[in-house]
Amino acid sequence: MQRADVAVSFDGTEGPRGQAYLRRPASHVQQQSQGRPGPSPALNGPGPGSGLPFMTFDLASGSGSSAPLSHISGYGGSSSIGGYASFEDEPPLLEELGINVGQITQKMLNLLNPFKVDPSLHEDPDLSGPFLFCMIFGIAQLLSGKLHFGVILGWTSVASVFLYLLYNLLAGRNGSIDLYRCVSLVGYSLVPVAVFSMISIFLPKTSIFRYILGAVTVLWSSNACTNLMILQVPHGGDFRSLIAYPCALIYVAFSLLVIF
């Protein structure tokens, strides 16, 4: 018994009542279908007794691999393919950004001790800590009703460039300090000023204690910054007073922002 294959036409031709109609295939298609007892190897029928051809969507047989998707893409498994490691092997985000929280904490605690400053902690300069303390200083000022973020960042940059030029002129052949390290030292010395700014939120503006605390903060920050800078080169103590004076001017300006 011969069966006649039919196919659905999608060429836009409509049959009666505007519906798609079934048409018989060409003669050479009928001959091929009569000469073969079953469907084409490339076509999988939807079931026995149906002559409509359908394409296969068997991804496993088409790719020649039955591996799970997690092993192929490198996600969700411990193995890696194509150089992509698993999430467990990825370093922390702060480490990728170069932010060492432990080191920043040690430097901050070192500067909060007014009697002893350890310069060895500042041999590895960074800008994460100074930026953090500038933001704390600015947020404390914002809580006091003063918007000084741009002023704080601008004064810190200008002061760092000024100290960089002055220090290298004084040091001469004894040594030099790069601008990156100078910005780091000036920024970390803002820790007492940031603490003073947070305390001043709870103090009345006409309090005499506010002015006394501001003077102590200037001496504290100036002494810390001076000690850190003169210890960068040998015989730095010879021009200690020349470095202490501009440092005092810098932190006086920051303290005036807090007081007024």
C-alpha positions in Angstrom: 0.0 0.0 0.0 1.4 3.3 -1.0 1.0 6.4 1.1 0.8 9.9 -0.2 2.9 12.4 1.7 1.5 15.8 2.2 3.0 19.1 3.5 1.7 22.2 4.9 2.1 25.2 2.6 3.3 28.5 4.3 3.9 30.5 1.1 1.0 32.8 1.8 -1.4 31.0 -0.7 -4.7 30.6 0.9 -7.3 28.0 0.3 -11.0 28.2 0.6 -12.3 30.5 3.3 -8.9 32.2 3.8 -7.2 29.1 5.4 -3.9 27.4 4.5 -4.5 24.3 2.4 -2.6 21.1 2.1 -0.9 20.4 -1.2 0.8 17.3 -2.6 4.6 17.5 -3.0 6.3 17.4 -6.4 6.5 14.2 -8.4 10.2 13.7 -7.6 9.4 14.0 -3.9 6.7 11.3 -4.3 9.2 9.0 -6.0 11.7 9.4 -3.3 9.1 8.7 -0.6 7.9 5.6 -2.5 11.4 4.2 -2.9 12.1 4.6 0.9 10.2 2.6 3.4 10.7 5.1 6.2 11.3 8.8 6.7 14.6 10.5 5.8 17.5 10.0 8.3 17.8 13.8 8.7 14.1 14.1 9.6 12.3 12.7 12.6 8.6 12.2 12.3 6.4 13.1 15.2 5.1 9.5 15.5 4.1 6.5 13.5 1.5 7.0 10.8 2.4 10.7 10.3 3.9 12.0 7.1 4.7 15.5 8.2 8.5 16.1 8.4 10.0 17.7 11.5 13.6 18.7 12.2 15.4 17.2 15.2 16.4 19.3 18.2 18.5 16.7 20.0 21.4 18.9 21.1 23.3 16.1 22.8 23.4 14.0 19.6 24.1 17.0 17.4 27.1 18.3 19.4 28.5 14.8 20.1 28.7 15.4 23.8 26.3 14.6 26.6 28.2 16.7 29.2 26.0 18.9 31.5 25.7 22.6 30.8 27.4 23.5 34.1 30.6 21.7 33.1 30.6 23.3 29.7 30.1 26.9 30.8 32.3 26.7 33.8 29.6 27.8 36.3 28.3 25.8 39.2 31.1 23.3 39.2 34.6 23.0 40.5 36.2 22.3 37.1 37.2 24.9 34.7 37.2 24.9 30.9 38.7 27.4 28.6 40.7 29.2 31.3 37.6 30.3 33.4 38.0 29.4 37.1 35.2 28.7 39.5 33.9 31.4 41.9 35.8 29.8 44.8 39.1 30.6 43.2 38.3 34.3 42.6 40.1 36.8 44.9 37.9 39.1 47.1 36.7 42.3 45.5 38.6 44.6 47.9 41.8 42.8 47.1 41.3 43.2 43.3 40.7 46.9 43.9 43.9 47.2 45.9 42.1 48.1 49.2 43.7 46.5 52.3 41.3 47.1 55.2 43.7 45.7 57.8 46.5 48.0 56.6 44.3 51.1 56.6 43.2 50.2 60.2 46.8 49.9 61.4 47.7 53.2 59.9 44.7 54.9 61.4 45.4 53.5 64.9 49.1 54.5 64.5 48.1 58.1 63.8 45.7 58.2 66.7 48.7 57.8 69.0 50.1 61.3 69.4 53.3 60.2 71.2 54.7 57.6 68.8 54.4 57.4 65.1 55.6 54.2 63.3 56.9 55.2 59.8 57.3 51.6 58.8 53.6 51.2 58.4 53.6 54.0 55.7 56.3 52.4 53.5 53.5 51.1 51.3 51.5 54.2 50.4 47.9 54.1 49.2 45.0 56.5 48.4 42.2 54.4 49.7 42.7 55.5 53.3 43.1 59.2 52.6 40.0 59.2 50.4 38.0 57.4 53.1 39.0 60.0 55.8 38.2 62.8 53.4 34.8 61.4 53.0 34.3 61.0 56.7 35.4 64.6 57.2 33.0 65.7 54.5 30.1 63.7 55.9 30.6 65.2 59.4 30.6 68.6 57.9 27.5 67.8 56.0 25.8 66.8 59.2 26.7 70.2 60.6 25.0 71.9 57.7 28.1 72.7 55.6 28.9 71.2 52.1 32.7 71.0 51.9 33.5 67.8 49.9 35.0 69.7 47.0 37.0 72.1 49.3 38.4 69.1 51.3 39.5 67.2 48.2 40.9 70.4 46.5 42.8 71.6 49.6 44.3 68.1 50.1 45.5 67.9 46.5 47.0 71.4 46.5 48.7 70.9 49.9 50.2 67.6 48.8 51.7 69.2 45.6 53.1 72.1 47.7 54.7 69.8 50.3 56.0 67.6 47.5 57.9 70.5 45.9 59.1 71.9 49.2 60.3 68.6 50.5 62.3 67.7 47.4 63.9 71.1 47.3 65.0 70.7 50.9 66.1 67.1 50.7 68.2 67.6 47.6 70.6 64.7 47.2 69.7 63.1 50.5 66.6 61.6 48.9 63.3 62.5 47.4 59.6 61.7 47.9 57.1 61.0 45.1 53.8 62.7 44.9 51.8 59.6 45.4 53.4 59.0 48.8 53.1 62.7 49.7 49.3 62.6 49.1 49.1 59.4 51.2 50.9 61.0 54.2 48.9 64.2 54.0 45.6 62.3 53.7 46.3 59.9 56.6 47.3 62.9 58.8 43.7 64.1 58.4 42.5 61.4 60.9 42.6 63.8 63.9 40.8 66.5 61.9 38.1 64.0 60.9 37.7 63.0 64.6 37.4 66.7 65.6 34.8 67.2 62.9 32.7 64.4 64.2 33.0 65.6 67.8 32.1 69.2 66.9 28.7 68.1 65.7 27.7 67.8 69.4 29.4 71.0 70.6 27.9 74.4 70.5 29.5 76.8 68.1 30.3 79.4 70.8 31.9 76.9 73.2 35.5 77.6 74.3 36.1 73.9 74.3 35.6 73.9 70.6 38.5 76.2 70.0 40.8 74.4 72.4 40.0 71.1 70.7 40.7 72.7 67.3 44.1 73.9 68.5 45.0 70.4 69.8 43.9 68.9 66.5 46.2 71.2 64.6 49.2 70.3 66.7 48.3 66.6 66.5 48.0 66.5 62.7 50.9 68.8 62.1 53.2 66.7 64.3 52.1 63.4 62.7 52.6 64.7 59.2 56.0 66.2 60.0 57.3 63.1 61.6 56.2 60.9 58.7 57.8 63.2 56.1 61.2 63.8 57.8 61.6 60.1 58.5 61.5 59.3 54.8 65.1 60.4 54.2 68.2 60.4 56.3 69.1 63.6 58.1 65.5 64.8 57.7 65.5 66.3 61.2 67.8 69.1 59.9 64.8 70.8 58.2 62.1 69.7 60.6 60.9 73.2 61.3 60.8 74.1 57.6 58.4 71.2 57.1 56.4 71.7 60.3 55.4 75.3 59.4 53.6 74.5 56.1 52.0 71.4 57.7 50.6 73.6 60.5 49.2 76.0 57.9 47.5 73.2 56.1 45.8 71.7 59.1 44.9 75.2 60.5 42.9 75.7 57.3 41.1 72.4 57.8 40.3 73.1 61.4 38.9 76.5 60.5 36.4 74.7 58.2 35.2 72.8 61.2 35.1 75.8 63.6 33.4 78.3 61.3 
